[in-house]
Amino acid sequence: MQECGFATAQHTSAVEDALRSHPDSTALWCLRGDLIQLLDDEDATYELVDAEQSYQRALELDADCKGAWTELGHFHDVVMANPRRAAPFFHRAEQLRGEARSHSATKDQEPRTKDQR
């Protein structure tokens, strides 16, 4: 039985299959990176650089992918123990969150037409 918090080759294989069908899915690329980090040593057909490259691929597809920026921050902060390297990734993710909140607040303040009331 697999312990909580670990991934297996079966998990990564399922994501690889999904990526073949949906190669432009930023969510799948981020999931791939997450699973690679969680692989048990006996299932380690990937290296940590593969996780980082997965997040980078998500950003190639969508430079505003908050999840990829955040995961790259966690990768460098926790996995690579390099908080200084992680800081710009976290900063960009926060910028994007702020932009999303600002856009949402502006949209809420727009006047409504009769049909929208």
C-alpha positions in Angstrom: 0.0 0.0 0.0 1.3 3.4 -1.0 1.8 6.0 1.8 0.1 9.3 1.5 2.3 12.0 -0.1 4.1 9.7 -2.6 3.5 9.1 -6.2 4.2 6.0 -8.3 5.2 5.3 -11.9 1.5 4.5 -12.5 0.5 8.1 -11.6 3.1 9.7 -13.8 2.2 7.3 -16.6 -1.4 8.4 -16.4 -0.3 12.0 -16.7 2.0 11.3 -19.6 -0.9 9.6 -21.4 -3.1 12.6 -20.7 -0.4 14.9 -22.0 -0.2 13.0 -25.3 -3.9 13.9 -25.8 -3.7 17.4 -24.3 -0.1 18.7 -24.8 -1.2 22.3 -24.2 -2.7 21.7 -20.8 -0.8 23.9 -18.2 -2.6 22.0 -15.4 -1.3 18.7 -16.6 2.3 20.0 -17.0 2.1 21.3 -13.4 0.7 18.0 -12.2 3.5 16.2 -13.9 6.0 18.4 -12.1 4.3 17.8 -8.7 4.2 14.0 -9.3 7.8 13.8 -10.2 8.8 15.5 -7.0 6.6 13.0 -5.1 8.0 9.8 -6.8 9.3 7.2 -4.5 13.0 6.4 -5.1 12.1 2.9 -6.5 9.9 4.6 -9.2 12.4 7.3 -10.0 12.7 7.2 -13.8 12.7 11.0 -13.7 15.1 13.5 -12.2 14.2 16.6 -10.3 15.2 18.7 -13.3 12.2 17.1 -15.1 9.9 18.6 -12.5 11.4 22.0 -13.1 11.1 21.6 -16.8 7.4 20.6 -16.5 6.7 23.9 -14.8 8.7 25.8 -17.4 6.7 24.1 -20.1 3.5 25.3 -18.5 4.9 28.8 -18.6 5.9 28.5 -22.2 2.2 27.7 -22.9 0.9 30.4 -20.7 3.3 33.0 -19.2 0.5 34.1 -16.8 0.0 30.6 -15.3 -0.1 31.4 -11.6 0.2 27.8 -10.6 3.4 27.3 -12.6 5.0 30.4 -11.1 4.0 29.2 -7.6 5.2 25.7 -8.1 8.5 26.9 -9.4 8.8 29.0 -6.2 8.1 26.0 -4.1 10.5 23.8 -6.1 13.4 26.2 -5.6 12.5 27.1 -2.0 11.8 23.7 -0.6 13.2 21.0 -2.9 16.4 22.9 -3.9 16.7 24.7 -0.6 17.3 28.0 -2.4 14.8 30.7 -1.1 16.7 33.4 -2.9 16.2 31.7 -6.3 12.5 31.1 -5.3 11.7 34.7 -4.5 11.1 36.0 -8.1 8.8 33.1 -8.9 6.7 33.7 -5.8 6.7 37.5 -6.5 5.4 36.9 -10.1 2.7 34.6 -8.8 1.6 37.3 -6.3 1.6 39.9 -9.1 -0.7 37.8 -11.2 -3.0 37.2 -8.2 -3.2 40.9 -7.6 -3.9 41.6 -11.3 -6.7 39.0 -11.1 -8.2 40.6 -8.0 -7.9 44.0 -9.5 -9.7 42.9 -12.7 -12.4 41.2 -10.7 -13.0 44.3 -8.5 -13.1 46.6 -11.6 -15.6 44.2 -13.3 -17.8 44.4 -10.1 -17.8 48.2 -10.3 -18.9 48.4 -13.9 -22.4 49.8 -14.3 -25.1 47.2 -15.1 -27.6 47.5 -17.8 -31.3 46.8 -17.3 -30.9 43.3 -18.6 -28.1 42.5 -16.0 -30.1 43.6 -13.0 
